Amino acid sequence: MRLQPVLGLVLRQYYLMRGSPTRVLPIFAWVTIDIVLWGFITRWLNGVGDSHMNFVPALLGMVLLWDFFTRVMQGVTTAFFEDLWSRNFLNIFASPLSINEYLSGLVLTAVTTSLVSLLAMLLLASVAFDLSYLVYGLLLVPYLLVLFLFGIALGILASAMVMRFGPASEWLVWPMPALLSPFAGVFYPLSTLPAWMQAVGRLLPPSYVFEGMRQILAGHSAPLSDLAAAVLLAAVQIVLAGWCFAAVHRYAVRSGLLARYSAESGAS
């Protein structure tokens, strides 16, 4: 795999963002709204609740970590959609760019945007609501890695879905994090869910992250076996998502879908 084409894709996204502030705004806007909304909710709960639980790390911290996962996923899909919106598929895939290089460019773009978003979240939440991520301990780093890997896997899979079913399926991508959040146990333990939802949740790496973080906040040690299972699941899902994208790309090339999408977009 060549590094220069990968960096070229990242540079293209940089130029797009530099030339259009509306592309940069969503990186910070929704995160800021969630921080303000959940920050005041947790402050209110701390004031009226009879328990000694601090709801800031228990709720606000979880919300922001889920937002981080969402930014990672949307970093991949948005970079992919830029080629869809600009009818650039034929140019991209007619070049000597390999699928691995194209996906690596999407991933590197997601890394950049998600890290910027994460730093903004940490700064705003700590200044406005005294949220310190140090309360989660050193396991915060591998937990963020799991969320990052799963966000990459879901972003690649969502991009493959749009390539297969066309631009009209784009609307299915944006609600994906919201649809998965009940199964991932972002706000509550998995034990509160019905058995079938728990079974689905165990297939999602974020469920192990949020369960472990709740264990830490309760004063217990998070099981490392769950962390290992989450990392393994996320790694396997990235491989499967990459395989799915490559298979859909081969089908789209052979069936002429890429040219058809460009014609449909041009006609609209």
C-alpha positions as CSV (number, residue, x, y, z in Angstrom):
1,M,0.0,0.0,0.0
2,R,1.4,3.4,-1.0
3,L,1.3,6.3,1.5
4,Q,1.1,9.1,-1.1
5,P,-2.4,8.3,-2.5
6,V,-3.7,7.9,1.1
7,L,-2.3,11.3,2.1
8,G,-3.8,12.7,-1.1
9,L,-7.3,11.7,0.0
10,V,-6.8,13.3,3.4
11,L,-5.5,16.5,1.7
12,R,-8.6,16.6,-0.5
13,Q,-10.8,16.5,2.6
14,Y,-8.7,19.2,4.2
15,Y,-9.1,21.5,1.2
16,L,-12.9,20.8,1.2
17,M,-13.1,21.8,4.9
18,R,-10.9,24.8,4.5
19,G,-13.0,26.1,1.7
20,S,-16.4,25.5,3.4
21,P,-16.9,26.3,7.1
22,T,-20.3,24.5,6.9
23,R,-18.3,21.3,6.7
24,V,-16.4,22.1,9.8
25,L,-19.4,23.2,11.9
26,P,-21.0,19.8,12.4
27,I,-17.7,18.5,14.0
28,F,-18.4,20.8,16.9
29,A,-22.1,21.7,16.8
30,W,-23.8,18.5,17.8
31,V,-21.1,17.7,20.5
32,T,-21.6,21.2,22.0
33,I,-25.4,20.6,22.1
34,D,-25.0,17.3,23.8
35,I,-22.6,18.7,26.4
36,V,-24.9,21.5,27.3
37,L,-28.0,19.4,27.4
38,W,-26.6,16.4,29.3
39,G,-24.4,18.7,31.4
40,F,-27.4,20.5,32.9
41,I,-29.3,17.3,33.3
42,T,-26.5,15.7,35.3
43,R,-26.1,18.9,37.4
44,W,-29.9,18.8,38.1
45,L,-29.7,15.1,39.1
46,N,-26.8,15.7,41.4
47,G,-28.8,18.4,43.1
48,V,-32.1,16.5,43.6
49,G,-30.9,12.9,43.9
50,D,-30.6,11.2,47.3
51,S,-27.8,8.9,46.2
52,H,-24.1,9.8,46.5
53,M,-23.5,9.0,42.8
54,N,-21.9,11.6,40.7
55,F,-24.0,11.7,37.5
56,V,-21.5,13.8,35.6
57,P,-19.1,10.9,34.8
58,A,-21.9,8.3,34.9
59,L,-24.1,10.0,32.3
60,L,-22.3,13.0,30.7
61,G,-19.1,11.0,30.3
62,M,-20.9,8.1,28.7
63,V,-22.8,10.5,26.3
64,L,-19.6,12.1,25.2
65,L,-17.8,8.8,24.6
66,W,-20.8,7.7,22.5
67,D,-20.5,11.0,20.6
68,F,-16.8,10.2,20.0
69,F,-17.8,6.9,18.4
70,T,-20.4,8.7,16.3
71,R,-17.9,11.3,15.1
72,V,-15.5,8.5,14.1
73,M,-18.2,6.7,12.1
74,Q,-19.4,9.8,10.5
75,G,-15.8,10.8,9.7
76,V,-15.6,7.8,7.5
77,T,-19.0,8.1,5.9
78,T,-18.8,11.8,5.3
79,A,-15.5,11.5,3.5
80,F,-17.1,8.8,1.4
81,F,-20.3,10.9,0.8
82,E,-18.1,13.8,-0.5
83,D,-17.2,11.5,-3.5
84,L,-20.9,10.6,-3.8
85,W,-22.2,14.2,-3.7
86,S,-19.5,15.5,-6.1
87,R,-20.1,12.6,-8.5
88,N,-16.4,11.7,-8.1
89,F,-16.7,7.9,-8.0
90,L,-15.7,7.3,-11.5
91,N,-12.6,9.5,-11.1
92,I,-11.6,7.8,-7.9
93,F,-12.0,4.2,-9.0
94,A,-10.7,4.8,-12.6
95,S,-7.4,5.9,-11.0
96,P,-4.7,3.3,-9.9
97,L,-5.9,3.7,-6.4
98,S,-6.5,0.4,-4.6
99,I,-9.4,-0.4,-2.3
100,N,-7.0,-0.6,0.7
101,E,-5.6,2.8,-0.1
102,Y,-9.0,4.3,-0.5
103,L,-10.3,2.9,2.8
104,S,-7.1,3.9,4.5
105,G,-7.7,7.5,3.3
106,L,-11.2,7.4,4.7
107,V,-9.9,6.0,8.0
108,L,-7.1,8.6,8.3
109,T,-9.6,11.4,7.7
110,A,-11.8,10.0,10.4
111,V,-8.8,9.8,12.8
112,T,-8.1,13.5,12.2
113,T,-11.6,14.8,12.6
114,S,-12.5,12.6,15.6
115,L,-9.3,13.6,17.5
116,V,-10.2,17.3,17.0
117,S,-13.7,16.6,18.1
118,L,-12.5,14.6,21.2
119,L,-10.2,17.4,22.3
120,A,-13.0,19.9,21.9
121,M,-15.3,17.7,24.0
122,L,-12.7,17.2,26.8
123,L,-12.0,20.9,27.0
124,L,-15.7,22.1,27.0
125,A,-16.9,19.4,29.4
126,S,-14.1,20.0,31.9
127,V,-14.4,23.7,31.8
128,A,-18.2,23.9,31.9
129,F,-19.1,20.9,34.1
130,D,-15.9,19.8,35.8
131,L,-15.9,16.5,34.0
132,S,-12.5,14.8,34.5
133,Y,-11.8,11.7,32.5
134,L,-9.1,10.8,34.9
135,V,-11.8,9.2,37.1
136,Y,-12.0,6.3,34.6
137,G,-8.3,5.5,35.1
138,L,-5.8,4.2,32.5
139,L,-8.4,1.9,30.9
140,L,-9.9,5.0,29.3
141,V,-7.2,4.7,26.5
142,P,-8.1,1.1,25.4
143,Y,-11.8,1.9,25.8
144,L,-11.4,4.8,23.4
145,L,-9.5,2.5,21.1
146,V,-12.4,0.0,21.1
147,L,-14.9,2.8,20.3
148,F,-12.6,4.1,17.6
149,L,-12.2,0.6,15.9
150,F,-16.0,0.0,16.0
151,G,-16.7,3.4,14.6
152,I,-14.3,2.7,11.7
153,A,-16.0,-0.7,11.1
154,L,-19.5,0.7,11.1
155,G,-18.5,3.6,8.9
156,I,-17.0,1.3,6.3
157,L,-20.0,-1.0,6.4
158,A,-22.4,2.0,6.0
159,S,-20.4,3.2,3.0
160,A,-20.6,-0.2,1.4
161,M,-24.4,-0.2,1.9
162,V,-24.7,3.2,0.2
163,M,-22.5,2.0,-2.7
164,R,-24.6,-1.1,-3.1
165,F,-28.1,0.4,-2.8
166,G,-27.4,3.8,-4.2
167,P,-27.5,7.5,-3.0
168,A,-31.2,7.1,-1.8
169,S,-30.0,4.8,1.0
170,E,-27.9,7.6,2.6
171,W,-30.7,8.5,5.0
172,L,-30.2,5.0,6.6
173,V,-26.7,5.9,7.6
174,W,-27.2,8.9,9.9
175,P,-29.5,7.2,12.5
176,M,-27.3,4.1,12.9
177,P,-25.7,5.2,16.2
178,A,-29.0,6.1,17.7
179,L,-30.5,2.7,16.6
180,L,-27.5,0.9,18.2
181,S,-27.4,2.9,21.5
182,P,-30.2,0.9,23.2
183,F,-28.3,-2.3,22.6
184,A,-24.9,-0.9,23.6
185,G,-26.1,0.0,27.1
186,V,-24.8,3.6,27.0
187,F,-27.1,4.8,29.8
188,Y,-27.9,1.6,31.7
189,P,-26.5,-1.9,32.4
190,L,-27.2,-4.6,29.9
191,S,-28.9,-6.6,32.6
192,T,-31.9,-4.3,32.4
193,L,-32.6,-5.4,28.8
194,P,-34.6,-8.4,27.6
195,A,-32.6,-11.5,26.9
196,W,-32.7,-11.1,23.1
197,M,-31.4,-7.5,23.4
198,Q,-28.6,-8.5,25.7
199,A,-27.6,-11.1,23.1
200,V,-27.4,-8.4,20.4
201,G,-25.6,-6.1,22.8
202,R,-22.9,-8.7,23.4
203,L,-22.0,-8.6,19.7
204,L,-21.4,-4.8,20.0
205,P,-17.9,-3.9,21.3
206,P,-19.2,-0.6,23.0
207,S,-21.3,-2.6,25.4
208,Y,-18.2,-4.0,27.0
209,V,-16.8,-0.5,27.2
210,F,-19.7,1.1,29.0
211,E,-20.2,-2.0,31.3
212,G,-16.5,-1.7,32.3
213,M,-16.7,2.0,32.9
214,R,-19.7,1.6,35.2
215,Q,-17.7,-1.0,37.1
216,I,-14.9,1.5,37.6
217,L,-17.3,4.3,38.7
218,A,-18.8,1.8,41.2
219,G,-15.4,1.3,42.8
220,H,-14.7,-2.1,41.3
221,S,-12.1,-3.3,38.8
222,A,-13.2,-3.8,35.2
223,P,-12.6,-7.3,34.0
224,L,-9.8,-7.4,31.5
225,S,-11.4,-10.4,29.8
226,D,-14.3,-8.1,28.7
227,L,-11.8,-5.6,27.3
228,A,-10.0,-8.3,25.4
229,A,-13.3,-9.5,24.0
230,A,-14.2,-6.0,22.9
231,V,-10.9,-5.5,21.1
232,L,-11.2,-8.8,19.4
233,L,-14.8,-8.2,18.3
234,A,-13.9,-4.7,16.9
235,A,-10.9,-6.1,15.0
236,V,-12.9,-8.9,13.5
237,Q,-15.7,-6.5,12.5
238,I,-13.2,-4.1,10.8
239,V,-11.9,-7.0,8.7
240,L,-15.4,-8.1,7.8
241,A,-16.4,-4.5,6.9
242,G,-13.4,-4.1,4.7
243,W,-14.2,-7.4,3.0
244,C,-17.8,-6.4,2.5
245,F,-16.7,-3.0,1.0
246,A,-14.3,-4.7,-1.4
247,A,-17.0,-7.2,-2.5
248,V,-19.6,-4.5,-3.0
249,H,-17.0,-2.5,-5.0
250,R,-16.4,-5.4,-7.3
251,Y,-20.1,-5.9,-7.8
252,A,-20.6,-2.2,-8.5
253,V,-17.8,-2.1,-11.1
254,R,-19.0,-5.2,-12.9
255,S,-22.7,-4.2,-12.9
256,G,-22.1,-0.5,-13.8
257,L,-23.6,0.8,-10.6
258,L,-20.9,3.5,-10.2
259,A,-21.6,5.0,-13.6
260,R,-25.4,4.8,-13.0
261,Y,-25.0,6.6,-9.7
262,S,-23.0,9.4,-11.3
263,A,-25.7,9.7,-14.1
264,E,-28.5,9.8,-11.5
265,S,-26.7,12.5,-9.5
266,G,-26.0,14.5,-12.6
267,A,-29.6,14.3,-13.7
268,S,-30.8,15.5,-10.3
